Amino acid sequence: MPELPEVERATEVITAVGAGKNIERVETTEDLLVYAGTTHDEFATEITGRRLKRAGRYGKVFYLELEGDGRMPVLHFGMTGAIQVRGGPSMYYRKQPEKAEVWPPRFMKFILHLRDEASDTVTQLAFVDARRLGRIRLCASPLTEAPISTLGFDPILSMPALENFKLSVLKRSCPIKALLLDQSFNAGVGNYVADEILYHARVHPEQRCNALTESQIAALHLQTSEVCRIAVEAKADDSKFPEHWLFKHRWGKGKKEKHAMTLPTGEPATIKWITVGGRTSAYVTELQRLTRNTRSGKAAEKSSGDESELTTLTESDTEETSKLAGKKRKMSKTVPKERVTRRKTAKMQIARDQD
């Protein structure tokens, strides 16, 4: 999904093509899911006729600062959202071959018609979202209202000092990858950025936060800022990311070809994938070692399988698990013994077949 660098690029594009122009007309598509707390008609009515000053960003959320009375658009791309400018390059997540432009774009939620009074020209700017996981809101004060007001620090705009960062990390017991993805802790970091941070910090994605060493926390603090900075300076163009980045090699899960990534020694690197915090995580086994009790001085390395045993459950997950456990206990009292035996036998056969 679009992460901090991609959203930063979108705000730069919006400001470049729209700053100082009037919103002459707004085309919208009705979508009761994507439009949150407003309707497509209300959205169009409230922003039509106002001048666009600039686009701003905090974390993965961005907003359009408008002149005049009324609320302002606050937007989130979700998994597949994007900004498209008519006649301009496509706003890709990962660089792909350019395709012939189709306008209005498929999955369009709104199109702004921006008039430049000086040249008497109109620029069309669209918000698209195929999977409908993005959100379009109207807020009077975007930076002080939800959702932005509920977010943690932004690695570009408000990176905390090392000591504050350390205190925030050490009070958690979840895997560090899960914490990096938590937007209430760290706004803007998504899956690929989190993996990149952990790779450069030489920290295993499953490492418990409260078991991190001082040097690991310092490395995480530095790389959280540096990875975001480098990706933003590259305009989120993955072809311009450094060749030594994990990003260049992390997309081959399930493919048979060998990865060209090498270790600093020049030897081939081993990339593995596990699930942490509900997300697929790529890491380099030779450089990112999982240890136990590192802060107590009793370090013990652990090899990982495909699924993290450290992934923590949310409160709702725990509640649901308890309910399921209760159902299983009730079923065990009512299901005849012979049916239970047949189920166990079938499961054993499946396990043998998989082996």
C-alpha positions, 0 to 999 in steps of 0.5 A: 500500500502507499506509505509515507514516501508515496503520500509525500510524492502525491502531496508534492504533485498536487501542490505543483499542479494545483497551488493557487488555482480555483476549484471550478468544478468537482466530479464525484462518484457515490461511494458510501464506504470511501466517503466517511462522515460526508457524502459525495454531493456534500464533498463537492458542494463544500469545496467548489469555488474555493482556491487550493493553497497547497497539499499537506501530509502527516503520516499516510494521511494528506489534506488539501488546504483551501482558502475560504470558509468551510471544511477541507478534504482529508484523504487516505489512500488505503491499499490501492488509492492514488492521485492521477493528473490528466496528461501526467505520469501515473502515480505508481506504487512500484514502478511499472510500464506506462499504459495508455491513459484512460480518462476519467480513470477507472475507480475514480472517486472524485475529479477536481477541475482546477482553473488557472486564471492567468493562463485560462487553463484547466487541470484535472486531478483525480482520486482513485481507489480500486479496493475502496479501502481509502477514505475521503473526509472533510475537517475544519482543522485537519492537523488537530482533528481525527484521524491525524490527531490520533497518530504518533510521530512522523519520521520526517516531520516530528521524529522524537529525540533518541531518549524519548524514542527509547522509552516508547519502545522499551515499554512495549513487549510486542515484536518490533515489526508490529510496533513499527506498523502501529500508526499510533506509535509511528505515523507513515511507516508501512510494510516495506519501509518497516522491513527496510528499517529493520534490515539496516538496523540489523534487527529481526522483525520478531525481536521483542521491543523490551528485549532490544539492546541500547545499540539496537534501539539507537540503530532503529532510531537512526534508520527510521529517519534515514530510510524515510528521508532517502525514499522521500528524496527519491520521490518514492521512485523505487528505481532510484532507491539504493542498490543495497536496499532490501527493497530491491530483492524482497518481492520474490517470495514463492519464486524459485529464482535465486536472489542477487542480494549479497552480504557486505562480505560479498557472499550471497544473502539469504532472504526469508519471509515470516508473518509478524503482526499480520503482515509478511516480513522479509529479512536477511537471516545472516544479518538479522538474528533473533535473540532471547533476553538480550537485555538481561545478558542471556542472549540465545539465537532462535531460528524462525519458520514461516509464521511468527510465534511472537505475533501478539493478539489485539484485545479483540483477537483475544476476546474472539479466541476466548469465545472460540475456546468456549465453543470448543469446550462445549462441543467436546461435551456434546460430540460423540466420542466416535466422531472425535476419534474420526476427526483426529484420525483424519487430521493425522492423515492430512498431516502425513500427506503434507509431510 
